[in-house]
């Protein structure tokens, strides 16, 4: 059971803040998606969400929105609902706790604790010392899930890895005479995952055989104007064998293509992707051999499996080779139809 705190109004407004925060999924890295709403006597004064790193955080955007709505005079004594513990340190923008104190907000309700041990609980201490009521843990489970990739990257210093695979009913990733397994709706779902991610990784074989663009073109939801196309990452044994005229090296996003050659320590590569490029969520769109390497090293956090209603009797196996060093449990979190396909989504964990 998730922790239940606050009353029904607290839950209502936190769900509102969560809806706002979801607009920032895929655009805020290396920061988390966060939503905030300011309420007084049951009336919303202002709302906001974090759009991208370097811009106003959700709390300051909600305060600015209240001022735009000519509600600045009512901020004193109001409640602010935030999906994540307000920041208390200087980064690209000043601490949000300062803005909360400055505008006389007297109650702060938030969902997730800051996962960074350097900052966790610091906002509580600062705000309470200024006489501000603080309530933590409202809609905690939903708020924690929202920031799960970011929390993972903060604690491990490497991205949250999502493996996107499509297979036939008999477990193959390729079919006879067609490049695509997924139906059009399934392909749109894959592009939505690209929209949620900071980078897409493939192997050299995929580049040579398919010449992919690895760009966001037809997601389910519209692409925000401030969303950058994802980094394209290629792992290969010999980069000289990659065609120089491949789309990844010649299109307008060529500067966002990274090539890693002969990598054995995938964990170290992931560490560099996070620390050097700010990649919080990495999407795998690779073949079965490379997927197996990530699985063997325990580096896949989430899997999205598009199950296609085809029995081909042959083709590339989804995970080729012998048994993995340890079996993994797929803990399903959602299942939904996408045209003729079925999309299974969930996290991976060791099967004990």
GUZAPA-299311 format. One line per 8 residues: their letters; for each residue x, y negated, z of C-alpha. Coordinates in nm, 3 decimals, padded with zeros to 5 digits. Last residue first. Example, Ala and Ser with C-alpha at 12.3 -4.5 7.8 and 13.67 -1.06 7.14 Angstrom:
BEGIN
sa) 01.367:00.106:00.714 | 01.230:00.450:00.780
END
This chain:
BEGIN
xxxxxxxx) 01.498:01.445:-00.686 | 01.409:01.321:-01.033 | 01.625:01.013:-01.087 | 01.426:00.702:-01.183 | 01.285:00.562:-01.502 | 01.023:00.286:-01.515 | 00.703:00.282:-01.718 | 00.530:00.212:-02.046
xxxxxxxx) 00.338:00.454:-02.267 | 00.204:00.311:-02.593 | -00.036:00.531:-02.792 | -00.033:00.496:-03.170 | -00.321:00.494:-03.421 | -00.386:00.125:-03.365 | -00.204:00.033:-03.048 | -00.371:00.226:-02.766
xxxxxxxx) -00.271:00.163:-02.405 | -00.091:00.335:-02.119 | 00.059:00.150:-01.827 | 00.284:00.196:-01.525 | 00.411:00.548:-01.591 | 00.687:00.671:-01.363 | 00.916:00.854:-01.606 | 01.124:01.082:-01.386
xxxxxxxx) 01.478:01.151:-01.498 | 01.661:01.484:-01.507 | 02.024:01.471:-01.412 | 02.338:01.545:-01.614 | 02.113:01.540:-01.923 | 02.032:01.877:-02.080 | 02.189:01.957:-02.416 | 02.203:01.741:-02.727
xxxxxxxx) 01.968:01.496:-02.894 | 01.737:01.255:-02.708 | 01.463:01.144:-02.950 | 01.563:01.418:-03.195 | 01.634:01.311:-03.551 | 01.413:01.469:-03.815 | 01.207:01.786:-03.833 | 00.867:01.951:-03.786
xxxxxxxx) 00.682:01.641:-03.893 | 00.391:01.628:-03.651 | 00.245:01.278:-03.657 | 00.010:01.093:-03.421 | 00.276:00.841:-03.307 | 00.378:00.804:-02.943 | 00.529:00.463:-02.881 | 00.741:00.502:-02.570
xxxxxxxx) 00.840:00.196:-02.369 | 01.106:00.293:-02.118 | 01.234:00.101:-01.818 | 01.555:00.097:-01.615 | 01.797:00.262:-01.856 | 02.155:00.252:-01.720 | 02.188:00.594:-01.558 | 02.516:00.673:-01.737
xxxxxxxx) 02.364:00.974:-01.913 | 02.058:00.770:-02.010 | 02.269:00.498:-02.171 | 02.470:00.761:-02.359 | 02.149:00.939:-02.466 | 02.011:00.619:-02.615 | 02.326:00.601:-02.826 | 02.269:00.949:-02.967
xxxxxxxx) 01.892:00.898:-03.006 | 01.904:00.590:-03.222 | 01.896:00.233:-03.099 | 01.623:-00.019:-03.032 | 01.740:-00.092:-02.679 | 01.602:-00.410:-02.522 | 01.814:-00.611:-02.280 | 01.653:-00.826:-02.012
xxxxxxxx) 01.858:-01.072:-01.805 | 02.111:-01.187:-02.066 | 02.293:-01.493:-01.933 | 02.563:-01.475:-02.201 | 02.886:-01.445:-02.002 | 02.768:-01.297:-01.670 | 02.478:-01.090:-01.802 | 02.633:-00.960:-02.123
xxxxxxxx) 02.964:-00.910:-01.943 | 02.806:-00.688:-01.678 | 02.629:-00.492:-01.951 | 02.966:-00.426:-02.118 | 03.107:-00.309:-01.783 | 02.815:-00.070:-01.740 | 02.860:00.067:-02.091 | 03.211:00.189:-02.013
xxxxxxxx) 03.296:00.385:-02.328 | 03.277:00.106:-02.584 | 03.441:00.173:-02.923 | 03.367:-00.171:-03.070 | 03.125:-00.431:-02.942 | 02.972:-00.664:-03.201 | 02.773:-00.974:-03.102 | 02.515:-01.142:-03.327
xxxxxxxx) 02.376:-01.478:-03.211 | 02.596:-01.677:-03.452 | 02.431:-01.486:-03.738 | 02.095:-01.645:-03.655 | 02.051:-01.818:-03.992 | 02.109:-01.490:-04.176 | 02.442:-01.348:-04.292 | 02.591:-01.131:-04.018
xxxxxxxx) 02.277:-00.962:-03.884 | 02.136:-00.941:-04.236 | 02.421:-00.712:-04.340 | 02.649:-00.853:-04.610 | 02.968:-00.762:-04.423 | 02.859:-00.397:-04.413 | 02.974:-00.242:-04.082 | 03.262:-00.002:-04.143
xxxxxxxx) 03.520:-00.253:-04.021 | 03.335:-00.256:-03.688 | 03.461:00.094:-03.612 | 03.310:00.295:-03.324 | 03.000:00.079:-03.316 | 02.777:-00.100:-03.066 | 02.582:-00.390:-03.219 | 02.418:-00.664:-03.014
xxxxxxxx) 02.163:-00.909:-03.154 | 02.096:-01.200:-02.916 | 01.728:-01.282:-02.911 | 01.574:-01.561:-03.121 | 01.545:-01.864:-02.900 | 01.209:-01.945:-02.742 | 01.154:-02.323:-02.722 | 00.880:-02.328:-02.986
xxxxxxxx) 00.690:-02.059:-02.797 | 00.618:-01.754:-03.015 | 00.248:-01.673:-03.040 | 00.117:-01.356:-02.877 | 00.099:-01.006:-03.028 | 00.441:-01.045:-03.185 | 00.499:-01.074:-03.560 | 00.843:-01.214:-03.644
xxxxxxxx) 01.083:-01.183:-03.351 | 01.424:-01.099:-03.496 | 01.619:-00.773:-03.508 | 01.701:-00.828:-03.879 | 01.762:-00.460:-03.952 | 01.993:-00.328:-04.228 | 01.834:00.020:-04.199 | 02.113:00.271:-04.265
xxxxxxxx) 02.430:00.072:-04.197 | 02.289:-00.135:-03.911 | 02.121:00.169:-03.751 | 02.447:00.364:-03.774 | 02.635:00.081:-03.603 | 02.422:00.117:-03.295 | 02.144:-00.113:-03.179 | 02.093:-00.360:-02.894
xxxxxxxx) 01.833:-00.633:-02.866 | 01.881:-00.941:-02.646 | 01.693:-01.186:-02.426 | 01.370:-00.986:-02.407 | 01.000:-01.074:-02.372 | 00.971:-01.181:-02.737 | 01.145:-00.861:-02.843 | 00.885:-00.669:-02.644
xxxxxxxx) 00.615:-00.854:-02.837 | 00.792:-00.748:-03.157 | 00.758:-00.385:-03.048 | 00.387:-00.438:-02.980 | 00.351:-00.579:-03.330 | 00.515:-00.264:-03.468 | 00.262:-00.050:-03.282 | -00.023:-00.248:-03.436
xxxxxxxx) 00.126:-00.195:-03.783 | 00.157:00.186:-03.728 | 00.479:00.322:-03.580 | 00.697:00.581:-03.751 | 00.860:00.355:-04.005 | 01.141:00.424:-04.251 | 00.936:00.674:-04.451 | 01.017:00.975:-04.676
xxxxxxxx) 01.038:01.245:-04.410 | 01.012:01.127:-04.053 | 01.248:00.990:-03.792 | 01.247:00.961:-03.412 | 01.144:01.321:-03.342 | 00.967:01.460:-03.037 | 00.694:01.689:-03.174 | 00.424:01.427:-03.132
xxxxxxxx) 00.631:01.192:-03.344 | 00.853:00.939:-03.175 | 00.893:00.568:-03.118 | 01.143:00.441:-02.864 | 01.192:00.111:-02.685 | 01.450:00.141:-02.407 | 01.430:-00.148:-02.160 | 01.751:-00.236:-01.976
xxxxxxxx) 01.743:-00.487:-01.687 | 02.062:-00.682:-01.737 | 02.382:-00.663:-01.528 | 02.506:-00.839:-01.216 | 02.350:-00.569:-00.994 | 02.156:-00.784:-00.743 | 02.085:-01.087:-00.960 | 02.019:-00.871:-01.267
xxxxxxxx) 01.769:-00.653:-01.080 | 01.587:-00.957:-00.941 | 01.565:-01.103:-01.292 | 01.424:-00.783:-01.442 | 01.174:-00.745:-01.155 | 01.053:-01.106:-01.153 | 00.691:-01.034:-01.253 | 00.692:-00.704:-01.065
xxxxxxxx) 00.774:-00.881:-00.740 | 00.492:-01.131:-00.793 | 00.241:-00.854:-00.861 | 00.345:-00.659:-00.551 | 00.364:-00.970:-00.330 | 00.011:-01.096:-00.398 | 00.066:-01.321:-00.092 | 00.396:-01.221:00.069
xxxxxxxx) 00.504:-01.544:00.237 | 00.307:-01.811:00.427 | 00.489:-02.130:00.523 | 00.346:-02.418:00.728 | 00.551:-02.737:00.698 | 00.681:-02.900:01.017 | 01.015:-03.006:00.870 | 01.198:-02.717:01.039
xxxxxxxx) 00.941:-02.489:00.882 | 01.041:-02.611:00.537 | 01.415:-02.563:00.582 | 01.384:-02.220:00.748 | 01.137:-02.087:00.494 | 01.350:-02.220:00.206 | 01.650:-02.029:00.344 | 01.463:-01.699:00.355
xxxxxxxx) 01.673:-01.539:00.083 | 01.933:-01.784:-00.051 | 02.267:-01.600:-00.027 | 02.091:-01.262:-00.014 | 01.959:-01.323:-00.369 | 01.624:-01.143:-00.388 | 01.429:-01.468:-00.321 | 01.115:-01.351:-00.140
xxxxxxxx) 00.817:-01.295:-00.363 | 00.463:-01.428:-00.323 | 00.454:-01.787:-00.203 | 00.233:-02.012:00.006 | 00.364:-02.354:00.112 | 00.155:-02.581:00.335 | 00.207:-02.947:00.428 | 00.293:-03.113:00.097
xxxxxxxx) 00.417:-03.460:00.195 | 00.560:-03.557:-00.143 | 00.923:-03.570:-00.028 | 00.904:-03.236:00.154 | 00.786:-03.046:-00.154 | 01.036:-03.231:-00.375 | 01.325:-03.140:-00.143 | 01.213:-02.775:-00.128
xxxxxxxx) 01.241:-02.770:-00.507 | 01.617:-02.803:-00.488 | 01.767:-03.036:-00.753 | 01.800:-02.922:-01.118 | 02.086:-02.757:-01.307 | 02.166:-02.586:-00.979 | 02.141:-02.731:-00.629 | 02.011:-02.494:-00.363
xxxxxxxx) 01.681:-02.443:-00.181 | 01.470:-02.280:-00.449 | 01.106:-02.217:-00.362 | 01.020:-01.854:-00.273 | 00.864:-01.707:-00.586 | 00.504:-01.699:-00.716 | 00.436:-02.050:-00.585 | 00.116:-02.183:-00.428
xxxxxxxx) 00.137:-02.542:-00.304 | -00.099:-02.662:-00.032 | -00.192:-03.030:00.012 | -00.143:-03.257:00.316 | 00.011:-03.538:00.114 | -00.037:-03.455:-00.253 | -00.357:-03.664:-00.263 | -00.188:-03.992:-00.353
xxxxxxxx) -00.019:-03.829:-00.652 | -00.351:-03.720:-00.804 | -00.341:-03.942:-01.111 | -00.358:-03.641:-01.345 | -00.005:-03.726:-01.462 | 00.101:-03.736:-01.095 | -00.046:-03.391:-01.039 | 00.137:-03.267:-01.350
xxxxxxxx) 00.466:-03.401:-01.215 | 00.403:-03.212:-00.890 | 00.325:-02.894:-01.085 | 00.641:-02.942:-01.294 | 00.844:-02.989:-00.978 | 00.711:-02.664:-00.833 | 00.753:-02.470:-01.160 | 01.116:-02.568:-01.210
xxxxxxxx) 01.192:-02.859:-01.438 | 01.408:-02.783:-01.743 | 01.765:-02.655:-01.747 | 01.667:-02.292:-01.791 | 01.336:-02.252:-01.974 | 00.960:-02.291:-01.929 | 00.914:-02.283:-01.551 | 00.544:-02.309:-01.478
xxxxxxxx) 00.311:-02.589:-01.381 | -00.010:-02.692:-01.210 | -00.155:-03.003:-01.047 | -00.428:-03.125:-00.814 | -00.649:-02.815:-00.806 | -00.951:-02.857:-00.583 | -01.035:-02.625:-00.291 | -00.981:-02.896:-00.027
xxxxxxxx) -00.632:-02.955:-00.167 | -00.450:-02.736:-00.418 | -00.111:-02.743:-00.594 | -00.032:-02.468:-00.846 | 00.300:-02.301:-00.921 | 00.432:-02.041:-01.167 | 00.775:-01.882:-01.192 | 00.960:-01.689:-01.465
xxxxxxxx) 01.313:-01.617:-01.340 | 01.631:-01.804:-01.436 | 01.906:-01.664:-01.663 | 01.680:-01.656:-01.851 | 01.362:-01.866:-01.871 | 01.218:-01.784:-02.215 | 01.121:-01.416:-02.213 | 00.836:-01.443:-01.964
xxxxxxxx) 00.760:-01.812:-01.911 | 00.389:-01.799:-01.999 | 00.363:-01.525:-01.736 | 00.424:-01.783:-01.465 | 00.093:-01.959:-01.534 | -00.107:-01.637:-01.491 | 00.088:-01.572:-01.171 | -00.002:-01.917:-01.038
xxxxxxxx) -00.371:-01.842:-01.094 | -00.327:-01.509:-00.916 | -00.171:-01.706:-00.631 | -00.473:-01.936:-00.630 | -00.718:-01.649:-00.593 | -00.510:-01.462:-00.334 | -00.485:-01.770:-00.112 | -00.858:-01.827:-00.150
xxxxxxxx) -00.927:-01.466:-00.050 | -00.727:-01.499:00.270 | -00.357:-01.467:00.350 | -00.156:-01.149:00.383 | -00.184:-00.796:00.240 | 00.143:-00.609:00.198 | 00.121:-00.351:-00.079 | 00.000:00.000:00.000
END
